[in-house]
Amino acid sequence: MVENFYMAAGEAKGKSFVDPVFSVLAAAREAIAQYGREQVVNASIGSIYDDQEKLATFSTVVDLLRSLSAEDMFDYAPIKGVAGFDQAAMDFTFGESKPESYFGAIATPGGTGGIRNIFYNYAATGEKILIPDWFWGSYSLIASEYGRKIENYSLFTDENTFNFGSLQEKVKECLLSQDNLVVVFNTPAHNPTGYSMSVSDWEKTLDLFREEAKDVNKRITLLLDIAYMDYAGDPSEVRKIFSLFSDLPQNLLITITFSMSKSFLVYGLRCGSLIGISSSKKVIDEFIAVNSYSSRANWSNVARLPQQLLIEIMHNPRLIKELEVERAKYRDLMAGRAAIFVQEAKGLGLEICPYSAGFFTSVPMDNSKEVALRLQQKGIFAVPLKKGLRVAVCSVPTHKMSGLAGQIKNAL
């Protein structure tokens, strides 16, 4: 047998990956099976669990799913999505804050599919994609898969405010060496810190990109990953940022990855939408064409069932109201859990990233892997990242939140 033999070809040789989230989740589940649920704090996975540690679902969604016909669940969906899904996704995403622009949307397998398409279609091979230094690890994985590079801007200043200066510096630096630039913003309720950019942050940011877009040879694409938006506060308030995306230069494209996984608690159905906003109809027509091509080339089409769910919901005011009530319940549940952690961390002098809302908060540290392993010896499972430790307040029941900050400080 030949040593170091590869069957895979080209850049696939030796490719492998251990997902930090799902590997920690697997360890947590092993510990639960061995020691019992009450002996384990599972702060790993980005799914909402209720205070009885059961996976949270919306009864409105479950009941609607059971009422769908077999055809609505199992038939093929068109490549771009079921008729009406694009409008339903845009109506839900924008709410009352729809910008004065042209729009387009296609169905994607979760928000991840949209991220993949933007990275591939709007950044050329070898070019840098700009993301914050606190980020969801799959951004770099997706970029690497398609030969794109990652460049980081600092998300926070020393005063824990949005680091506009770092963003500005990195944008200008990237545009000196490349004509296409994709910039990622995961807000509101950022993963992994729980931070949300303010309206004023966005106003400054858009002024920056308007200025850079004066060079008509540059093509700038902003990608807003809004996976956690519906747990970031009052639904109408958090959507106000979208009204800012009006009257933009033709060479500045806004794209949004909307995910049904979190907004409707249907993680396993893998459905979302990639939405484009532009002052140019031609740019939106191209957006639909190139991203539909990529969809066909990669996953062919998206599951019909979740698309039909969203269409039915958005056409029924009663269902919309029922879901708003259910969603608010879990939004408040996570806010209460996070408040315990934030207050205790402050009292202990444990530094954490600025938290606004959402599924996660993070503790900055240089030795997160070591700390995570020490915590696992205590039955606490959190995800180590390059810049710190991510704590999933979404999955930890309220009665287990108290004392968690102290355990992390001790592990440090």
Sequence and secondary structure as in RCSB ss.txt:
>XXXX:A:sequence
MVENFYMAAGEAKGKSFVDPVFSVLAAAREAIAQYGREQVVNASIGSIYDDQEKLATFSTVVDLLRSLSAEDMFD
YAPIKGVAGFDQAAMDFTFGESKPESYFGAIATPGGTGGIRNIFYNYAATGEKILIPDWFWGSYSLIASEYGRKI
ENYSLFTDENTFNFGSLQEKVKECLLSQDNLVVVFNTPAHNPTGYSMSVSDWEKTLDLFREEAKDVNKRITLLLD
IAYMDYAGDPSEVRKIFSLFSDLPQNLLITITFSMSKSFLVYGLRCGSLIGISSSKKVIDEFIAVNSYSSRANWS
NVARLPQQLLIEIMHNPRLIKELEVERAKYRDLMAGRAAIFVQEAKGLGLEICPYSAGFFTSVPMDNSKEVALRL
QQKGIFAVPLKKGLRVAVCSVPTHKMSGLAGQIKNAL
>XXXX:A:secstr
  TT   S GGGTT     HHHHHHHHHHHHHHHH GGG EEE  SS B TTS B   HHHHHHHHHS HHHHHS
   TT STTHHHHHHHHHHTT   SSEEEEEEESHHHHHHHHHHHHHS TT EEEEESS  THHHHHHHHTT EE
EEE SB TTSSB HHHHHHHHHHHHHH SEEEEEEE SS TTT     HHHHHHHHHHHHHHTTSTT EEEEEEE
 TTGGGSS HHHHGGGGGG  S  TTEEEEEEEEHHHHTT GGG  EEEEEEES HHHHHHHHHHHHHHHHHHTS
S  HHHHHHHHHHHT HHHHHHHHHHHHHHHHHHHHHHHHHHHHHHHHT       SSSEEEEE S HHHHHHHH
HHTTEEEEE SSEEEEETTTS HHHHTTHHHHHHHH 
